[in-house]
Amino acid sequence: MESMNQKTSQPNQPSQIITWGDATQTDRRKKLLELFRQWPIPDSEFFLNLGMFLAPQTLGRVLFMDHLYRQILPIQGIVVEFGCRWGQNLSLLTSLRGIYEPFNRLRKVVGFDTFEGFPQISGQDGALSQGMYSTTPGYARFMAQVLELQEQESPLAHIKKHEIVQGDASVTIREYLERNPQTIIALAYFDLDIYQPTRDCLSSIRDHLTQGSVVGFDELNEQVCPGETVALKEVLGLSRFSIRRFGPSARTSYIVVDGPLG
Ligand SMILES: C[S@@+](CC[C@H](N)C(=O)[O-])C[C@H]1O[C@@H](n2cnc3c(N)ncnc32)[C@H](O)[C@@H]1O
């Protein structure tokens, strides 16, 4: 989840999201978006210059993903994201694999999402509501095309190393692990925002983590998404691992499995 003090629903946004920005940020972003749409850059230089429009928060996210990825380089296993929405993290993780370990054909990147937003809300989820954070119809297919091409920017492009799993992650993670009993998880990133699927997915992956696995969280200690912390507390406990922060990224945190999971 990006940033919150107001719920916003704009014409080109399929569902409500929560942002912390003030009115000046909204105006500034609107102007930047207009400038982006008018950008006179030639197509041949477009992708080389995308950083031109990266806000500090987005750059912080890129750096955070890099920080997590570098820690799993010596660890066997795949990368999973629970709650991938528009797919930015999956795309970043795919590129990071291309940079750091272009020949690691086993470092699959797997994303789980309903693509229809929160399927249900429980009492632990504060003011969040069902259906928030949906995407547009057919978005999983669009994302698959982008990831396919992103993967081809790096070596071993003929081996598919990503998967998008659509549906309720509480169910689909169990099915995925049944289909793939060989799975070791080196990096799991949790951005489901809500209690029940976070709890279910943490419980499901627990036996697939190893010493050195990294488990990242988008909303720990976040008052608007209390369910994520409650789920971690119930499944792994809050005191067994150090819950670490990475400076440039305000809300996100992670643990490194470095002891028994109990
Ligand atoms: C805040 S968004 C994720 C944002 C994304 N990680 C990013 O960085 O842009 C939360 C996502 O969790 C998904 N989600 C929540 N509960 C889910 C569930 N039970 N199964 C699958 N996806 C779920 C929503 O559909 C939504 O896309």
The ligand as a Tripos MOL2 file, in Angstrom:
@<TRIPOS>MOLECULE
LIG
   27    29     1     0     0
SMALL
NO_CHARGES

@<TRIPOS>ATOM
      1 C1         -1.8360   -2.4170   -1.2820 C.3       1 LIG1
      2 S1         -2.1600   -3.5210   -2.5270 S.3       1 LIG1
      3 C2         -0.6000   -4.1730   -3.0060 C.3       1 LIG1
      4 C3          0.3030   -3.1420   -3.6320 C.3       1 LIG1
      5 C4          1.5260   -3.6590   -4.3290 C.3       1 LIG1
      6 N1          2.2940   -4.6020   -3.5520 N.3       1 LIG1
      7 C5          2.4050   -2.4730   -4.6760 C.2       1 LIG1
      8 O1          3.5160   -2.3370   -4.1190 O.co2     1 LIG1
      9 O2          1.9920   -1.6800   -5.5030 O.co2     1 LIG1
     10 C6         -2.8760   -4.8610   -1.6310 C.3       1 LIG1
     11 C7         -3.2220   -6.0020   -2.5420 C.3       1 LIG1
     12 O3         -3.5620   -7.1350   -1.7600 O.3       1 LIG1
     13 C8         -4.5070   -7.8690   -2.5050 C.3       1 LIG1
     14 N2         -5.2020   -8.8050   -1.6030 N.ar      1 LIG1
     15 C9         -5.7450   -8.5430   -0.3810 C.ar      1 LIG1
     16 N3         -6.2930   -9.6650    0.1330 N.ar      1 LIG1
     17 C10        -6.0470  -10.6530   -0.7530 C.ar      1 LIG1
     18 C11        -6.3150  -12.0470   -0.7820 C.ar      1 LIG1
     19 N4         -7.0080  -12.6710    0.2050 N.pl3     1 LIG1
     20 N5         -5.8830  -12.7620   -1.8390 N.ar      1 LIG1
     21 C12        -5.2060  -12.1870   -2.8430 C.ar      1 LIG1
     22 N6         -4.9330  -10.8670   -2.8900 N.ar      1 LIG1
     23 C13        -5.3430  -10.1100   -1.8600 C.ar      1 LIG1
     24 C14        -5.4150   -6.7930   -3.0920 C.3       1 LIG1
     25 O4         -6.1280   -7.2830   -4.2010 O.3       1 LIG1
     26 C15        -4.4070   -5.7060   -3.4420 C.3       1 LIG1
     27 O5         -4.0010   -5.7990   -4.7730 O.3       1 LIG1
@<TRIPOS>BOND
     1     1     2 1
     2     2     3 1
     3     2    10 1
     4     3     4 1
     5     4     5 1
     6     5     6 1
     7     5     7 1
     8     7     8 2
     9     7     9 1
    10    10    11 1
    11    11    12 1
    12    11    26 1
    13    12    13 1
    14    13    14 1
    15    13    24 1
    16    14    15 ar
    17    14    23 ar
    18    15    16 ar
    19    16    17 ar
    20    17    18 ar
    21    17    23 ar
    22    18    19 1
    23    18    20 ar
    24    20    21 ar
    25    21    22 ar
    26    22    23 ar
    27    24    25 1
    28    24    26 1
    29    26    27 1
@<TRIPOS>SUBSTRUCTURE
     1 LIG1         1 GROUP 0 **** ****
